[in-house]
């Protein structure tokens, strides 16, 4: 074959090859658009109320079941920190977990501070998105009212936590600077807001809860989903807010309203571990199951009687025990530790893991509402 | 007639003999440049085992088997030469130096080039430098071998990679790791799956001109690993390597106090606390109380019942009291670590086809209990010239690896490396009776002591020495990598090459907690398994046009296109509550805890071109351009364009220098260009995303990232100035290079006020600069007939500087980023020592006027910018000595400057507050009224907070390590060939033999950012081995 022909032939082959490759490449250009499998673009979410409800669910799940560290398993770590900073618990201080809160050296624990701030404000931003976008979505008015009402109440809960943690009580100085307030969804250009006053934060809390109360009037919560917000929860939050503000009448009124559907625990309930949403006097709580059990990790600190509890560091203050007379059912829950080198450790066997190493978390219960009402009457000199 | 016939036949015979005599070839071998004779040069008749060597005067004589044969001349350190010779000729062979040669062929982007003919900055490490290294991952062998590359092995766990940075740290939030390329195409497999015996060379591309053709991902440099290929027209070499060795810790752990010291010191801590709690106590009362309390605090009396209060009220041990046991938890947590490696390879080929086939076995046990790494690997590399115009090739490798990887870099109490720093030696490993004898079970076996009596700081209800063997943390990987190509020669100048390569990895991990002992005993054990599959492929098509014009001009043009796709998919699940012990799979456990799975996709498409020109190889120019589209970014911003320009001038070829007697080589090189980086961590970096977070059976979504439609490629602008020189006929050669790398449009996690609901937003903000100098010098100080000494040293200094930030300062707990600083500047409170008056810790605080004063209150102290974690100078020195058949080589790696914050140490440095926790020896230097000038505070069971992060625990990171020392003996050639071998070498080798550093107990190889995290220390491995070729 003459050389020229070979060259021609090969050139032809090569040209064909080049064409194929070029076609391939242009075909591939659309391959440059890929889609994630563990997240969803914002543009797909806010069209329908049904989709928006998933944001409410996800926000709740994020708030409760996100590990920052093992000592900060979501929102329950805020509750445990409050416990520890109160007077009833004596922490075993050489155990991992809540020593800094107990010793009031929390400022050293940047991780914990960052976790609380992040949990509460991320909930706020998600609820802001829901509140500002739900009206434009498609869906029944009833569904939209329910979602919006629950979002308002959840936002109020975040702000109520923030304003309680980061400034003195409302009655000390309502004009004191507390925390920044956001009521619109954050965007790339949103800068940090300056601190608002305690009064401004409470105004928002009350208006959010009042709005929620209206929107949730017709919402009937299934009894098994106590992690959803209904008007009993809203009333309970209003009771807490008014109590902080010193508005005793309103506090008592809402507390009684909140508890009316929830009978107190029976004596037998006290020894079952305080770990079930179905507990009759729980108004609001968070459910746990083996595949969603981050919040349950709190029980490794709280549970002082199950052998599987890893830290069992939440011992009762012996002075706390003195508050109970011997007939009190709760007196039976105390147990001196008695192990060598652990003198003075008093176990309080109220909290127990379930067999599957999970435990529901209580957020609000009838007894608390009774105490709010009682305190309000007392402060109002009505007792 | 008869006579005539006889005469003729005699003549014929004579001629035959004569002819055979005439097959003789003689000659002389001399050194290039000096023309000095080279004695001991090996001469082999190619394709046979017959050979000889030169005598003292460099002369040789050899008899060929036939009229014409190929002779191969080889001499250690010189480039091999093959000459076709005719019988009867006399040869004058000139051998040139190998290691000092700019004729060395190096691997560059999409091809190879002579080292002297490139405009960019490339360092190459060859197989001889990697052979016999006792490492399971090739990256760990690179330290100290080349300038400009910083290699830090932060974990000694077998099978882990080292962290590599080329010419500084070029990115802040995006990955600063180099791009790895194996046999021509980007590699997405597991680097540990590569058998280092299969590797021919490792080429490090450091500047724009050399790496811009990988532009899209070359911003932080490129490492090209090339595996061995077959030899043309040669007999098949069969090579077998075997080595066996034992590993220990490279550095000793922190020294701990003895039991006696512990008890007396803890007594003092308790006594001091007693005195402060009970101000009315006399010294004797407090001492008495302490004598009693220490036993209840510690929960054990290792001195036995004979001494109910082993420490008297005076703080001294009671006369006669000696500990009945001293159980070293460090020993209990270590294992005999045997390392075995065996490789077999076949290497050969004909004119048309060449092949390299290998198989390897590695079993590298770790020093920490339960850790180890096993690898079975195989490789086939084939090239065939199918037609005169068509070459095809296939490299395929497969590896199966099994890594036993217990927790070994975490604060978790299950960390096998850190465990012995938690429990002192007076707590027994096995249960003991009061008299010190072992308790035994019904079968007479010792029983592990889980220490329920131990105080919290000494991890009660735990015995890792017992449970590690029962638990599992296995990572089983199957790796297959293939590289195929077709190359067509269209015209002699025009070539077309299409390459398809694929990397496949299947990773199956199995974590199991046993239901018998330890954490799992109460919950009947648990198991989690995950399986991931990664498949990535690259397809490229390249046209090359290479033309020499007869007036000395030479052009090389290259154009191509490339597509890269990456797909990752994973499923994982976990269960707990096993029906019985001895069952490890999820099916055997009753409670389903979780199940999940996800996938990732990533695509890159690129078009590129390069033009090279040279005039008589004296003036060289190069230019390249590449544009890439990345699926990580928005359609409008996903294309990034990168380029480079390079030039080189061989001054020594100029007439002025040509005849210079001492300067043999002098080349100036420069390059400038831009390379890209899209490795932001996430694969979907433009839309606002909500992450899926379901709630108790209902669908859930929650915000995870803000939309960033304008986010684009990070760019690295890289200037290189280089000088190559050779002195005394290249007996001393070297390279000096200056670099200035400027990263801009950094893919930065710009901090936002966390109260907005987002802590960061991805943005192209900030700029970073790495400027530095690197030097490499190779020399052969001694070269005689029997003795040869080669030395090679390299050093790199660079300065990392942030030149722009979106805000004045970005602080983390112990570091700060600010304009003018480096990416890893420590930001700590300054330690002011111990108050001589009361023994309390002191730090410095600064008032508004900048006046320094000491404070007892940690939070009042001012945080200051401290030194950077980055070293001032890194590099290596290697020496090779050859004496007759012996070879001794030593490689030192060093790193000078930089700081490490040693958080590992602080758990042994409590002031008595962590009852029962180990104590370092240094604690004995604590403050007392008699020992006022110290930097260890007084002992008390109150927490003085002195171990909080401060400059007290900031240590120099300077170290030098004898990375490798190898002694080899090769069987003399004459003897070897008698046994039918072409080479037999016996070696003794060691890794990480000595470490010179300042802070005992800490392995100086931590992370690049200078923080410790209870990591697996480096291993010292001593092995004996044999290399056999026949």
Contacts between the chains, C-beta under 8 A, distances in Angstrom:
chain1	res1	chain2	res2	distance
A	6	B	389	7.8
A	7	B	490	7.0
A	7	B	491	6.6
A	10	B	389	6.6
A	10	B	488	6.7
A	10	B	490	5.3
A	11	B	490	6.4
A	13	B	488	7.7
A	14	B	488	6.7
A	14	B	490	5.8
A	14	B	496	5.4
A	17	B	496	7.3
A	17	B	498	7.2
A	17	B	541	7.5
A	18	B	541	7.4
A	21	B	498	7.7
A	21	B	541	4.8
A	21	B	561	6.4
A	24	B	563	7.7
A	25	B	561	5.7
A	25	B	563	6.7
A	25	B	605	6.5
A	28	B	563	5.4
A	28	B	603	7.4
A	28	B	605	5.9
A	29	B	605	6.6
A	29	B	629	7.3
A	31	B	563	7.7
A	31	B	565	7.0
A	31	B	603	4.7
A	31	B	605	7.5
A	31	B	631	7.4
A	32	B	603	5.3
A	32	B	605	6.3
A	32	B	629	5.1
A	32	B	630	7.3
A	32	B	631	4.7
A	32	B	635	7.4
A	32	B	638	6.1
A	33	B	631	6.6
A	33	B	635	6.9
A	34	B	601	4.1
A	34	B	602	6.7
A	34	B	603	6.4
A	34	B	631	4.6
A	34	B	683	6.8
A	34	B	684	7.0
A	35	B	601	7.6
A	35	B	684	7.6
A	36	B	600	7.9
A	36	B	683	7.1
A	36	B	684	4.5
A	36	B	689	6.7
A	37	B	598	4.7
A	37	B	599	4.8
A	37	B	600	7.3
A	38	B	598	4.8
A	38	B	691	6.3
A	38	B	692	5.6
A	39	B	684	7.3
A	39	B	689	4.2
A	39	B	690	5.9
A	39	B	691	4.5
A	39	B	692	6.2
A	39	B	701	7.9
A	39	B	704	5.7
A	40	B	689	6.9
A	40	B	690	5.2
A	40	B	692	6.7
A	40	B	701	5.9
A	41	B	687	4.2
A	41	B	688	6.7
A	41	B	689	6.1
A	41	B	690	7.8
A	42	B	687	6.7
A	42	B	688	3.8
A	42	B	689	6.9
A	42	B	690	6.3
A	42	B	707	6.9
A	43	B	687	7.0
A	43	B	688	7.7
A	45	B	690	6.2
A	45	B	701	6.5
A	54	B	698	7.6
A	54	B	699	4.5
A	54	B	700	5.5
A	54	B	701	4.7
A	55	B	690	6.8
A	55	B	700	7.7
A	55	B	701	5.2
A	55	B	702	6.9
A	57	B	694	7.2
A	57	B	695	4.2
A	57	B	698	4.8
A	57	B	699	6.4
A	57	B	700	3.7
A	57	B	701	7.7
A	58	B	690	6.9
A	58	B	691	7.7
A	58	B	692	7.3
A	58	B	693	4.2
A	58	B	694	7.4
A	58	B	695	6.7
A	58	B	699	7.8
A	58	B	700	3.1
A	58	B	701	4.1
A	58	B	702	3.8
A	59	B	700	7.6
A	59	B	702	5.3
A	60	B	695	5.5
A	60	B	700	7.3
A	61	B	693	4.6
A	61	B	694	6.5
A	61	B	695	3.7
A	61	B	696	7.7
A	61	B	700	4.8
A	61	B	702	7.2
A	62	B	693	5.2
A	62	B	700	7.8
A	62	B	702	4.3
A	65	B	693	7.9
A	92	B	456	6.3
A	94	B	455	7.0
A	94	B	456	4.5
A	94	B	457	5.0
A	94	B	913	7.4
A	94	B	914	6.0
A	94	B	915	6.5
A	95	B	456	5.1
A	107	B	859	6.1
A	108	B	858	7.7
A	108	B	859	7.2
A	108	B	948	7.0
A	110	B	813	5.7
A	114	B	754	7.1
A	117	B	754	5.5
A	117	B	755	6.9
A	118	B	754	5.5
A	118	B	759	6.7
A	121	B	754	6.2
A	121	B	755	4.6
A	121	B	756	7.2
A	121	B	757	5.4
A	122	B	702	7.4
A	122	B	703	6.7
A	122	B	757	4.8
A	122	B	758	8.0
A	124	B	755	8.0
A	124	B	757	6.5
A	125	B	703	6.2
A	125	B	756	6.6
A	125	B	757	2.6
A	125	B	758	7.4
A	126	B	702	5.9
A	126	B	703	5.6
A	126	B	757	7.1
A	128	B	757	7.9
A	129	B	703	7.2
A	179	B	755	7.4
A	180	B	753	7.6
A	180	B	755	5.0
A	182	B	755	6.8
A	182	B	756	6.8
A	182	B	757	7.6
A	186	B	706	7.5
A	186	B	756	4.0
A	186	B	757	5.0
A	186	B	758	6.3
A	187	B	706	6.9
A	188	B	706	5.0
A	188	B	707	6.7
A	188	B	708	7.0
A	188	B	761	5.7
A	190	B	752	7.6
A	190	B	756	4.9
A	191	B	753	6.7
A	191	B	756	7.7
A	192	B	752	7.4
A	192	B	753	2.7
A	192	B	755	5.9
A	192	B	756	6.4
A	193	B	753	7.7
A	193	B	755	7.0
A	227	B	695	7.6
A	227	B	696	6.9
A	287	B	696	5.2
A	289	B	696	6.7
A	290	B	576	7.9
A	290	B	591	5.8
A	290	B	592	6.5
A	290	B	593	4.6
A	290	B	594	7.3
A	291	B	592	7.2
A	291	B	593	6.0
A	291	B	594	4.5
A	291	B	595	7.5
A	292	B	694	7.8
A	292	B	695	7.3
A	292	B	696	6.2
A	293	B	593	7.6
A	306	B	522	7.6
A	307	B	522	4.7
A	308	B	522	3.7
A	308	B	523	5.5
A	310	B	519	7.6
A	339	B	452	7.8
A	339	B	453	7.5
A	340	B	296	5.8
A	340	B	299	5.1
A	340	B	453	5.7
A	341	B	296	4.9
A	341	B	297	5.1
A	341	B	298	7.1
A	341	B	299	4.9
A	341	B	453	7.7
A	341	B	455	5.4
A	341	B	915	7.4
A	343	B	296	7.3
A	356	B	591	5.7
A	357	B	523	5.9
A	357	B	576	7.5
